[in-house]
Amino acid sequence: MGNTEDRIENNLPKQIAGLIGLIRGSDRRGEVAAFLLALVAIVGATAYAQTLLNAWNQPFYDALARKDGATFARQLVLFAQIAGSLLGLNVAQTWLNQRTKLALRRAIGERLIVDWLAPLIAARLSQAGQLGENPDQRIHEDVRRLTELSTDLGVGLLQSTMLLITFATILWTLSDDLLISIGGTLFAVPGYMVWCALLYSIAASALSWRVGSPLISLNEERYAAEAKLRSVLVHVNEEIESITLNGAEPEAARKLKSVFGDVVTIAKRLAMATTGLAWVTAGVGWLAIVAPILVAAPVYFAGDMTFGKLMMVVGAFNQVQTALGWFVNNFSGIADWRATLSRVVSFHEALSTIERLREGESRIEVQGGHEESFIIDDLWISTRSGHIVLNDPHLVVKAGDRVLIKGDSDDERALFLAISGLWPWGGGSIARPHRQSIVFMSSPGSIAPGPLRLSLTFPHPPDAYDDERIRAALTTVGLEHFATSIDTDDRWDHRLLDDEKQRVTMARALLVRPRWLVIHRALASVDLVSAERIAASFSREMPEVGLIYIGDAPAAPDFFTRMVDFTLERKRPPFHPTVAPRIG
């Protein structure tokens, strides 16, 4: 996993193939294809209308040169017709551009969301190192930027290609009558103006690549740094109460300044690279104004070309040069596109291959569908500190059993992740019931923004339980004072204290009444009276529920039917996982 991004970082064909595969795998591929076909038709019609406009140049300017008012007036009417058609086509193209961007974003974004939130994938990815950091940035900002740039650059490239084919033919035909005088001898050079435009654009493109190529890697660095800054800002905002209570504001400020300093450093390098590219693109643009006139001037001054034909040649040359100069004019956007393309495709590649991570290493075998019991055989869990092993090598938990597993608090979370299937490295086997029949509860509880009812009824709809049942569950866990506020839209994840979050998760279990519960320290900070009340409620209302509780629990001594210890064998593991489980 660590080198997933490296494998495709500089492989543009593979990146483009990955993007196409991502879109083809989306349910919205038909919608995207329809908009793309409509764009091709509109761009083709626009290119044809522009050839009519270019042909209009010669009779119009010749009429001006002859002071022919009648022809001049007729040409103005023709211009109005052509310009009106182009206006309608431009408006249609603008609308299609916007709809194509939206269709692409929905196709790619929805596909990434589905793949990211497939069972176990998001959790496994969070343990995969740098590539698993800030998935929200990749799905939100990177996808938005990629789809906008892909549409704009793709349409621009299509327009340039069509204009190049059309006007190169016109310019080649116009060049047939151009005779170049060298040493008093006249030479006919087939496609003379086309070759001049081609040489000019090749020189400009080569210079742009040489000056602007660092922008690709710099943009990737910028997006990664911006994502990290956003992540740190969100973390500080969410933990501001704890930071304040511990007087840690200066340390938080230093952390933010350091991360922001990285953003500023990259932005400065990006500014210098962009400025260097601006010298090239601006210089090429200004020179392009007079380049076709300078090339055709000798023939015009020799009297072999009318003023109208000169303007027609200049117009065709500019269209060809503009088409050939697409790379120069869009290099900054191309560099940005390459950076976002790499981030999005590598993220999707990681989602697709996360299950094959470190295939050759020992793994815990987790089997679902064993509805009658949990069976844990010869389990050992590999961490950087050593192996976690249960003192009971053959642990069977049946319906109605309430098993307390205790050991070193630093290693509890590794055991919880292994039983839940989120940490696969180790050995042995875990046979467990179907995932939908189990509720896993970690410490502190997870609380969603919005009404508290959402967190209490999850994963069921908000109206799954009546107010009376919800009030009873809250009373059991000691949160009866929130019973009248369950529909208040608030940041409950900020408002509730950690022990209150744990109580909410216990209230959810009382409402959902799953067949099996696997809990990590969800009662650790609950007072003894409340813990005994919760234990009594479990014994009375859910005696058939199988419970595995990991960690200290201030419950009644007779609540648990069995107690099991686990220990850490501090010896060198046979392999080193990419990232150790986040302990504690």
LINFENWO-V893444 format. One record per pair of residues at least 4 apart in sequence whose C-alpha atoms are under 6 Angstrom apart, sorted by the first residue. I is the first residue (numbers start at 1). GAP is how many residues later the second one is. D is the distance in whole Angstrom. If there is no record, write none. Layout:
# LINFENWO-V893444
i	gap	d
I	GAP	D
I	GAP	D
This chain:
# LINFENWO-V893444
i	gap	d
5	4	6
5	341	5
9	333	6
14	4	6
23	6	6
23	85	6
24	5	6
26	81	6
26	85	6
28	79	5
32	71	6
35	65	6
47	116	6
57	255	5
58	4	6
58	250	4
58	251	5
58	254	6
59	4	6
60	15	6
61	247	5
62	246	5
63	4	6
63	5	5
63	9	6
79	4	6
80	4	6
86	4	6
93	4	6
96	4	6
101	46	6
101	47	6
104	43	6
105	4	6
105	42	6
106	4	6
109	30	6
112	4	6
116	5	6
116	6	5
117	5	6
121	4	6
125	7	5
126	6	5
127	452	6
128	4	6
136	4	6
137	4	5
137	90	6
138	4	5
139	4	6
142	4	6
142	198	6
146	4	6
146	194	6
149	4	6
149	188	6
150	4	6
151	4	6
153	4	6
160	4	6
160	163	4
163	4	6
164	4	5
164	156	5
164	159	6
167	4	6
167	149	6
167	153	6
168	4	6
171	145	6
172	19	4
175	16	5
175	17	6
179	7	6
179	8	5
179	9	5
180	6	5
180	7	5
181	4	5
181	5	4
197	124	5
201	4	6
201	123	6
201	124	6
205	123	5
208	4	6
208	120	6
209	4	5
211	66	6
212	65	5
215	4	6
215	120	6
216	119	4
216	123	6
219	117	6
219	120	6
220	119	5
225	38	6
229	30	6
236	4	6
240	4	6
243	5	5
256	4	6
257	4	6
278	4	6
279	4	6
292	22	6
293	4	6
299	5	6
300	4	6
300	5	5
311	4	6
313	4	6
317	4	6
318	4	6
321	4	6
326	4	6
327	4	6
337	4	6
341	4	6
342	4	6
350	4	6
362	64	6
363	61	5
363	62	5
363	63	5
363	64	5
364	60	5
364	61	6
364	62	5
364	63	4
364	64	5
364	65	6
365	64	4
366	63	6
366	64	5
366	65	6
367	64	5
368	64	5
368	65	5
368	66	5
369	64	5
369	65	4
370	62	5
370	63	4
371	62	4
373	24	5
373	25	4
374	22	6
374	23	5
374	57	6
374	58	5
375	20	6
375	21	5
375	55	6
375	56	5
376	18	6
376	19	5
376	53	6
376	54	5
377	16	6
377	17	5
377	51	6
377	52	5
378	15	5
378	50	5
379	48	6
379	49	4
380	7	6
380	8	5
380	9	5
380	46	5
380	47	5
381	6	5
381	7	5
381	45	4
382	5	5
382	43	6
382	44	5
383	197	6
386	183	6
386	184	5
386	185	5
386	186	6
386	187	5
387	181	6
387	182	5
388	179	6
388	180	4
389	177	6
389	178	6
390	176	4
391	174	6
391	175	5
397	4	6
399	145	6
399	146	6
399	147	4
400	143	6
400	144	4
400	145	5
400	146	5
401	145	5
402	144	6
402	145	5
402	158	5
402	159	5
403	145	5
403	157	6
403	159	5
403	160	6
404	145	5
404	159	5
405	145	5
405	158	6
405	159	5
405	160	6
406	145	5
406	159	5
407	158	6
407	159	5
410	173	6
410	174	5
413	170	5
414	167	6
417	5	5
417	6	5
418	4	6
418	5	5
437	77	6
437	78	6
438	78	5
438	79	6
439	78	5
440	78	5
440	79	6
441	78	5
442	77	6
442	78	5
443	78	6
443	79	5
444	54	6
444	58	6
445	56	5
445	57	5
445	60	6
447	8	6
447	46	5
448	7	6
449	42	5
449	43	6
450	39	5
450	40	5
451	35	6
451	36	5
451	37	5
451	38	4
452	34	5
453	33	5
454	4	6
454	8	6
456	52	5
457	5	6
467	4	6
471	12	5
473	34	5
474	5	5
474	6	5
474	33	6
475	4	6
475	5	4
477	26	6
477	57	6
492	4	6
496	4	6
499	26	6
502	20	5
509	4	6
515	30	5
516	29	5
516	30	5
516	31	6
517	30	5
518	29	6
518	30	5
518	31	6
519	30	5
520	30	5
521	30	5
523	30	6
524	29	6
528	26	6
531	24	5
532	23	5
532	24	6
537	4	6
538	4	5
539	4	5
